[in-house]
Amino acid sequence: MLFLLNDVVFDLDETCPVTPADARRFEKLGLDYVLELGCELFSEDPLLHRNDPVRARRLAWLIADRSPEVNAALFAAPAQNCAPELVEPRFCALPPAVLKQLQRRDAKGQLDAVTADRAVWNRMAA
């Protein structure tokens, strides 16, 4: 399964980003808690998806595991070390073809925040 997190496409079908023991620990966490965790992580580092892809992939896995219909998430933080309440999370379900196209662009180094925004989020429109 492909998952877009901000402007990085992760393949969640590759080796599982969590150990079986962690998966059992995480199964008690609800979606609301996972979203709160994501806001906290991105409030500390708005470029978490680039700076710590292992952690970001784990977050993507948690979101997809809790909400299987979701395959894209955006955590927009206004600044590093901002309050987690200021991070704006968004989620959507993209068609597989769109995710494949974004993955190809990402693999070529052509996927950035502006490109992902135009293709998915439309935050910068207006």
Residue pairs with C-beta under 8 A, 6 or more apart in sequence:
1 11
1 12
1 13
1 64
1 71
2 9
2 10
2 11
2 12
2 71
2 96
2 99
2 100
2 102
2 103
3 9
3 10
3 11
3 12
3 60
3 61
3 63
3 64
3 71
3 72
3 73
3 99
4 10
4 71
4 72
4 73
4 94
4 99
4 102
4 116
4 120
5 49
5 56
5 57
5 59
5 60
5 72
5 73
5 74
5 75
6 49
6 73
6 74
6 75
6 113
6 116
7 49
7 106
7 111
7 112
7 113
7 115
7 116
8 49
8 50
8 53
8 56
8 106
8 111
9 99
9 102
9 103
9 106
9 111
10 53
10 56
10 57
10 60
11 103
12 57
12 60
12 61
12 64
16 23
16 61
17 54
17 57
17 58
17 60
17 61
18 26
18 58
18 61
26 62
26 65
29 37
29 62
29 66
30 66
31 63
31 66
31 67
34 59
34 62
34 63
34 66
35 63
35 89
36 84
37 59
37 62
38 59
38 63
38 73
38 75
38 87
38 89
39 75
39 84
39 85
39 87
39 89
40 84
41 48
41 55
41 56
41 59
41 75
42 48
42 75
42 76
42 77
42 87
43 77
43 81
43 82
43 83
43 84
43 86
43 87
44 80
44 81
45 51
45 52
45 80
46 75
46 76
46 77
46 78
46 79
46 80
48 55
48 56
48 59
48 75
49 56
60 73
63 70
63 73
63 91
64 70
64 71
67 91
69 93
70 91
70 92
70 93
71 92
71 93
71 94
71 99
72 91
72 92
72 93
72 94
72 99
72 120
73 89
73 90
73 91
74 88
74 89
74 90
74 91
74 116
74 120
74 121
74 123
75 87
75 88
75 89
76 87
76 88
76 89
76 90
76 123
77 86
77 87
77 88
78 86
78 87
90 121
92 120
94 102
94 120
98 119
98 120
101 119
102 111
102 116
102 119
102 120
105 111
105 115
114 124
117 123
117 124
118 124
